[in-house]
């Protein structure tokens, strides 16, 4: 069954206007739609504002003269300012919502040649979102004006699935973006490839925080920078890329590095400092090892991420910075939250997009393309071509992809290994003897270090260096072992309070007043030790 054509469009207050017989000598877009011999318009919804009702009536009468079979319905829309986007879209949206579309019997053309630019954009959006289930219609005047010549028309279907060439271009663009994120390395691991494809979609569509977890050397920092470069190439960011490893931040320096400070805010603050958050304004801030941040800095970061403003150290005036946060960590932040070492509210805020990057040992099929990539890069840096012999390549890959190869440092280990091979290759050729020597080096690198004696695992030699032989001899073995464990926790902690929370994690919940730092300070004092000697 042939469907009836229904045209929806605004009256052209200039193009459709005209009085007297002379109006038939000019091209009028709305009237022209009904003058094409191959087009039968059964109904026309002619939109207009109340002030143009007389013109709409005139156009309706002219349409009846050239196409009596066309039912012209005048639709008056209460639009005070036709250049106000919100007002025009709101009026059109309300009309469309109330309109009864009969798609089984009618097809809809939305005429976008007439009306203000705002009206045309609003009609486009309503068709693009399928609120108007039709196609766009554009009309154009004839090259030489002749009475009765309707000119030409073109239809635009916004269903891109019908345009194979366009769809292929979009798909190619997405493939290029994914390839860019992978640095052009043809990785083969299905799970990793699926992860990167989703990261690409998020990178170009979202400015929300992103969290990368995974072992050290898995490529978190590299991927964060590539995401920034991809967004910059799409003109989605105008600012820079700021990066810091939070494990290097301690004390006043942590807050100063991130949030900046005013001159004199603390000892050594000889001048104002902007801080990384302000440096990342309009761009991307990458905080690697975010789990190492102190709780105070975590609270300040949460406010900055949510409100886009914060206080620099020593300042009573807030500053603003609009940045996208990408965070990385090799810790399980869920565990850190459970132990009170990471704020639950900050974790919830940065966990919207969370991705676990697998270690290299979990992607054995990706080792070969990465070796090729790293070898080519090493050759460029050395200024010469470097290649494996067939036997050497086979031997290296066999070991690299085996369960014996731990790749504890992930891509850092692999990169260092390839650089060593390329540097030592005589004449640019990596032979089997060189590969066997490199494998022996890797085995030694990943061999667990053995303790020097029975006390090596419990830290007693380190404790004796702190207390001296006389004081050690005066302690029972029980006290020695307990104190050695306490010292080990202290040296692995960011602060006295952090160490106290770990050491008293059970008993602290049973106290009405909790002061872990004071309890730990008093315990260490019994042995003449202070936090400053341990941190």
C-alpha positions in Angstrom: 0.0 0.0 0.0 1.3 3.4 -1.0 1.6 5.7 2.0 0.3 9.3 1.9 2.8 12.1 2.0 2.6 14.6 4.9 4.8 17.7 4.9 5.6 19.5 8.1 7.3 22.9 7.9 7.3 26.6 8.9 5.9 29.2 6.6 8.7 31.3 5.0 7.9 34.9 6.1 10.1 36.2 3.3 10.4 33.4 0.7 6.7 32.5 0.8 5.5 36.1 0.9 4.0 38.0 -2.1 0.8 39.8 -3.1 -0.9 40.2 -6.4 -0.4 38.2 -9.6 3.4 38.8 -9.4 3.7 36.3 -6.6 3.3 33.5 -9.1 6.4 34.7 -11.0 8.7 34.1 -8.0 9.8 30.8 -6.5 8.0 30.1 -3.2 9.4 27.1 -1.3 6.2 26.0 0.5 4.0 26.3 -2.7 6.7 24.6 -4.8 6.5 21.4 -2.8 3.0 20.8 -4.2 3.9 21.7 -7.8 6.2 18.8 -8.5 4.6 16.3 -10.9 6.1 13.3 -9.1 5.0 14.4 -5.6 1.5 14.2 -4.3 1.2 15.9 -0.9 -1.9 14.7 0.8 -1.6 16.9 3.8 0.6 19.8 4.9 1.0 20.9 8.5 1.9 24.6 8.0 3.5 26.1 11.1 3.4 29.8 11.8 3.2 32.4 14.6 0.0 34.3 15.3 1.4 37.5 13.7 1.8 35.7 10.3 -1.7 34.2 10.2 -2.7 36.3 7.2 0.3 35.2 5.2 -0.4 31.6 6.2 -4.0 31.9 4.9 -2.8 33.3 1.6 -0.3 30.4 1.1 -3.1 28.0 2.0 -5.3 29.5 -0.7 -2.5 29.3 -3.3 -1.8 25.7 -2.4 -5.5 24.9 -3.0 -5.2 26.5 -6.4 -2.1 24.4 -7.6 -2.9 21.2 -5.6 -6.5 20.9 -4.6 -5.9 17.4 -3.3 -3.6 18.8 -0.6 -5.2 19.3 2.8 -3.5 22.3 4.3 -3.7 22.7 8.1 -2.6 25.9 9.6 -0.8 25.3 13.0 -0.4 28.5 15.1 2.5 28.2 17.6 2.8 30.7 20.4 6.4 31.8 19.9 7.2 35.3 21.1 10.9 35.3 19.9 11.6 33.1 16.9 15.3 33.4 17.6 15.1 32.0 21.1 16.2 28.4 20.9 14.5 27.2 24.2 11.2 28.9 23.3 11.1 27.5 19.7 12.1 24.0 20.7 9.7 23.9 23.6 6.7 25.0 21.3 7.7 22.4 18.6 8.3 19.7 21.2 4.8 20.2 22.8 3.1 20.1 19.4 5.0 17.0 18.3 4.1 15.3 21.6 0.4 15.9 21.0 0.5 15.0 17.3 -0.8 11.7 16.2 1.6 10.1 13.8 0.2 7.3 11.6 3.3 5.6 10.4 1.5 2.6 9.0 -0.4 4.9 6.6 1.6 8.0 6.2 5.2 9.1 5.5 6.5 12.4 6.8 8.7 15.0 5.1 10.0 17.8 7.3 10.6 20.9 5.2 13.7 22.8 6.5 14.2 25.3 3.7 11.9 27.9 5.4 11.8 29.3 8.9 14.5 30.9 11.0 17.9 29.1 11.5 16.8 28.3 15.0 13.6 26.7 13.7 15.5 24.7 11.2 17.9 23.4 13.9 15.0 22.5 16.2 13.2 20.5 13.4 16.5 18.7 12.6 16.9 17.7 16.2 13.3 16.4 16.4 13.9 14.3 13.3 17.3 13.1 14.4 15.9 12.0 17.8 13.1 10.2 15.9 10.4 12.3 17.8 9.3 13.1 14.3 9.5 9.8 12.4 10.4 11.2 9.0 13.0 12.5 6.7 14.2 16.0 6.0 13.2 17.8 2.8 15.2 20.6 1.2 13.9 22.6 -1.7 15.8 24.8 -4.1 14.8 27.3 -6.8 15.3 26.6 -10.5 18.5 27.9 -12.2 16.4 30.2 -14.4 13.1 31.4 -12.9 10.1 30.5 -15.0 6.5 30.7 -13.9 5.3 27.4 -12.6 8.8 25.9 -12.4 8.9 24.4 -8.8 12.7 24.0 -8.8 14.2 20.9 -7.1 13.9 19.0 -3.9 16.1 16.5 -2.0 15.4 14.1 0.9 17.8 13.4 3.7 17.2 10.3 5.8 19.0 10.7 9.2 19.0 7.0 9.7 22.8 6.5 9.1 22.4 2.8 8.8 21.2 3.4 5.3 24.4 5.1 4.3 27.0 2.4 4.0 29.8 4.8 3.0 29.1 7.1 6.0 28.8 4.1 8.4 32.1 2.8 7.1 33.8 6.1 7.7 32.6 6.2 11.3 33.7 2.7 11.8 37.1 3.5 10.3 37.4 6.5 12.6 36.7 4.4 15.7 39.2 1.8 14.5 41.8 4.5 14.1 41.1 5.8 17.6 41.4 2.3 19.2 44.6 1.8 17.2 45.9 5.1 18.5 45.2 4.1 22.1 47.2 0.9 21.6 50.1 2.9 20.0 49.5 1.1 16.7 50.3 -2.3 18.3 48.1 -5.1 16.8 47.3 -6.7 20.2 45.6 -10.1 20.0 44.2 -10.7 23.5 40.3 -10.5 23.1 39.7 -9.2 26.7 42.3 -6.5 26.3 41.0 -5.4 22.9 37.4 -5.3 24.2 38.6 -3.2 27.1 40.4 -0.7 24.9 37.3 -0.4 22.6 35.2 0.6 25.6 37.8 3.0 26.8 37.8 4.7 23.4 34.1 5.2 23.6 34.3 6.6 27.1 37.3 8.8 26.2 35.4 10.7 23.4 32.0 10.8 25.1 32.6 11.4 28.8 34.4 13.9 31.0 33.7 11.9 34.2 36.6 10.5 36.3 38.2 7.3 35.1 40.0 4.7 37.3 42.7 2.4 36.0 43.7 -0.5 38.3 46.4 -3.0 37.6 50.0 -4.0 38.5 52.9 -1.6 38.2 54.1 -1.3 34.6 50.8 -2.5 33.1 50.5 0.8 31.1 48.2 2.9 33.1 50.2 6.1 32.7 50.7 5.5 29.0 47.0 4.9 28.3 46.0 8.0 30.3 48.2 10.2 28.1 47.0 8.6 24.9 43.4 9.2 26.0 44.3 12.9 26.5 45.9 13.1 23.1 42.9 11.5 21.5 40.5 14.0 23.2 42.8 16.8 22.2 42.7 15.7 18.5 38.9 15.8 18.7 39.0 19.3 20.2 37.4 18.1 23.4 40.0 19.5 25.7 41.9 22.8 25.4 44.1 22.5 28.4 47.2 20.5 29.2 48.0 17.1 30.6 49.3 17.1 34.2 50.6 13.9 35.8 52.1 13.0 39.2 52.8 9.7 41.1 51.1 10.2 44.4 53.6 7.7 46.0 56.2 10.5 45.8 54.0 13.0 47.7 54.6 13.5 51.4 53.6 16.0 54.1 53.0 19.6 53.1 54.5 18.9 49.7 51.6 16.7 48.8 49.0 19.4 49.2 51.2 22.0 47.7 52.0 19.9 44.6 48.3 19.2 44.0 46.5 22.3 45.2 49.2 24.9 45.2 50.1 27.3 48.0 50.4 31.0 48.9 53.8 32.4 49.8 54.6 31.7 53.4 52.0 29.0 53.8 54.7 26.7 55.4 58.4 26.7 55.9 60.1 26.8 52.6 57.1 28.3 50.7 59.1 31.3 49.3 56.7 32.0 46.4 53.2 31.3 45.2 52.6 28.0 43.5 49.7 27.2 41.2 49.6 23.4 41.8 48.8 20.6 39.4 45.0 20.9 39.6 45.1 24.5 38.3 47.7 23.5 35.7 45.2 20.9 34.4 42.4 23.4 33.9 40.6 22.6 30.7 42.6 19.4 30.3 43.3 16.2 32.1 44.9 15.4 35.5 46.4 11.9 35.9 47.0 10.9 39.5 49.0 7.6 39.4 48.9 5.5 42.6 46.1 7.5 44.0 45.8 5.0 46.8 49.0 6.5 48.3 47.3 9.9 48.9 46.8 10.9 52.6 43.2 11.2 53.9 43.4 15.0 54.1 44.5 15.3 50.5 41.7 12.8 49.5 39.1 15.1 51.1 40.4 18.2 49.3 40.5 16.2 46.0 36.9 15.1 46.4 35.8 18.7 46.7 37.8 19.8 43.7 36.4 17.0 41.5 32.8 17.6 42.6 32.7 21.4 42.8 35.6 22.4 40.5 37.0 24.7 43.1 39.3 24.4 46.1 41.5 26.3 48.6 45.3 26.4 47.9 47.4 26.0 51.1 47.6 29.2 53.1 44.8 30.9 51.1 41.4 32.0 52.3 40.1 32.4 48.8 38.9 29.6 46.6 40.3 29.0 43.1 38.6 27.2 40.2 39.8 24.5 37.9 37.7 22.4 35.5 39.6 19.3 34.6 39.0 15.6 33.9 40.5 13.2 36.5 42.1 10.0 35.5 43.4 7.9 38.4 45.6 4.9 38.5 46.4 2.4 41.3 48.0 -1.0 41.9 46.0 -1.4 45.1 42.5 -2.8 45.5 40.8 0.4 46.7 37.9 -1.6 48.1 40.3 -3.1 50.6 41.7 0.3 51.3 38.3 1.6 52.0 37.5 -1.3 54.3 40.6 -0.5 56.3 40.0 3.2 56.5 42.9 4.1 54.4 40.9 5.5 51.5 37.8 7.6 51.6 34.6 5.8 50.6 33.0 8.9 49.1 36.1 9.6 46.9 36.2 6.0 45.8 32.5 6.2 44.8 33.2 9.4 42.9 36.1 8.0 40.8 34.7 4.5 40.3 32.1 5.4 37.6 34.4 4.1 34.9 36.8 1.6 36.3 39.1 -0.7 34.2 41.4 -3.4 35.4 44.5 -3.5 33.1 45.9 -7.0 32.9 49.6 -7.7 33.5 51.8 -8.8 30.6 51.9 -12.4 31.8 48.1 -12.5 31.5 48.4 -11.5 27.8 50.9 -14.0 26.4 49.5 -13.6 22.8 50.3 -9.9 22.9 54.0 -10.3 23.7 55.0 -10.9 20.1 53.5 -7.7 18.6 54.8 -5.7 21.6 58.3 -7.1 21.0 58.1 -6.1 17.4 57.0 -2.6 18.4 59.6 -2.2 21.0 62.4 -3.5 18.7 61.4 -1.0 16.0 61.4 1.8 18.5 64.8 0.7 19.9 66.2 0.6 16.4 65.1 4.2 15.8 66.7 5.4 19.0 70.0 3.6 18.2 69.9 4.8 14.6 70.1 1.4 13.0 68.0 -1.5 12.0 67.8 -4.4 14.5 66.4 -7.9 13.8 66.2 -11.4 15.4 67.5 -14.4 13.6 64.7 -16.9 13.0 66.1 -19.3 15.6 66.7 -16.5 18.2 63.2 -15.0 17.7 61.6 -18.4 18.2 63.6 -19.1 21.4 62.9 -15.7 22.9 59.2 -15.8 22.3 59.0 -19.4 23.5 60.4 -18.4 26.9 58.6 -15.0 27.0 55.2 -16.6 26.5 55.8 -19.5 28.9 54.6 -19.7 32.5 58.2 -19.4 33.7 58.4 -15.8 32.5 56.9 -13.8 35.3 57.1 -10.3 33.8 56.9 -8.9 37.3 57.6 -5.4 36.0 55.2 -5.9 33.1 56.0 -3.7 30.1 58.9 -2.1 31.9 60.6 -5.5 32.1 59.8 -6.2 28.4 61.0 -2.8 27.2 64.3 -3.1 29.2 64.8 -6.6 27.8 64.3 -5.6 24.2 66.6 -2.5 24.7 69.4 -4.7 26.0 69.1 -7.1 23.1 69.0 -4.3 20.5 72.0 -2.5 22.1 74.2 -5.6 22.3 73.3 -6.9 18.8 76.4 -7.0 16.7 75.6 -5.7 13.2 72.0 -5.3 14.2 71.4 -9.0 14.4 70.1 -10.7 17.5 71.4 -14.2 17.6 70.6 -17.2 19.7 73.5 -16.8 22.1 72.4 -13.3 22.9 68.9 -14.4 23.6 70.0 -17.2 25.9 72.1 -14.8 27.9 69.1 -12.4 28.1 66.8 -15.3 29.3 69.4 -16.1 32.0 69.3 -12.5 33.1 65.5 -12.5 33.3 65.5 -15.7 35.4 68.0 -14.1 37.8 65.9 -10.9 37.9 62.7 -12.8 38.9 64.3 -15.2 41.3 63.0 -14.5 44.8 65.6 -12.9 47.1 66.7 -15.3 49.8 67.1 -14.1 53.5 70.6 -13.9 54.8 69.8 -15.8 57.9 67.1 -17.2 60.2 66.3 -13.7 61.4 66.1 -12.1 57.9 62.4 -12.5 57.5 61.4 -11.1 60.9 63.4 -7.8 60.6 65.6 -8.5 63.8 68.9 -7.3 62.2 67.1 -4.0 61.3 65.8 -3.7 64.8 69.3 -4.3 66.3 70.6 -1.4 64.2 68.0 0.8 65.7 68.4 -0.3 69.4 71.9 -1.4 69.6 73.2 -4.8 70.8 72.9 -4.0 74.6 69.2 -3.0 74.4 68.4 -6.0 72.1 70.0 -8.4 74.6 67.8 -7.0 77.3 64.6 -7.8 75.4 62.7 -11.0 75.5 62.3 -12.8 72.1 58.5 -12.0 72.3 59.2 -8.3 72.6 61.8 -8.4 69.8 59.5 -10.1 67.3 56.5 -7.8 68.2 58.6 -4.6 68.0 60.2 -5.7 64.7 56.7 -6.2 63.2 55.6 -2.7 64.5 58.7 -1.1 63.0 58.1 -2.8 59.7 54.5 -1.4 59.6 55.7 2.1 60.5 58.1 2.2 57.7 55.5 1.1 55.2 53.0 3.7 56.4 52.5 7.3 55.3 52.0 8.7 58.8 52.0 7.9 62.5 48.1 7.9 62.4 48.1 5.6 59.3 50.4 3.1 61.1 48.3 3.3 64.2 45.1 2.5 62.3 46.6 -0.6 60.8 48.2 -1.9 64.1 45.1 -1.2 66.2 42.5 -2.0 63.6 40.5 -4.4 65.8 40.8 -2.8 69.3 40.1 0.7 68.0 36.5 -0.2 67.2 35.9 -1.0 70.9 37.1 2.3 72.3 34.9 5.4 72.8 37.9 7.7 72.2 40.2 6.7 69.4 43.7 8.1 69.3 45.8 5.6 67.4 48.8 7.9 66.9 49.1 8.5 70.7 48.9 4.8 71.5 51.6 4.0 69.0 53.8 6.9 70.1 53.7 5.7 73.7 54.4 2.1 72.6 57.5 3.2 70.7 58.5 5.4 73.6 58.9 2.3 75.9 61.8 1.3 73.7 63.3 4.8 73.3 62.0 5.0 69.7 60.3 8.0 68.0 58.4 8.2 64.7 61.0 10.5 63.1 63.6 7.7 63.3 61.3 5.3 61.6 59.6 7.3 58.8 
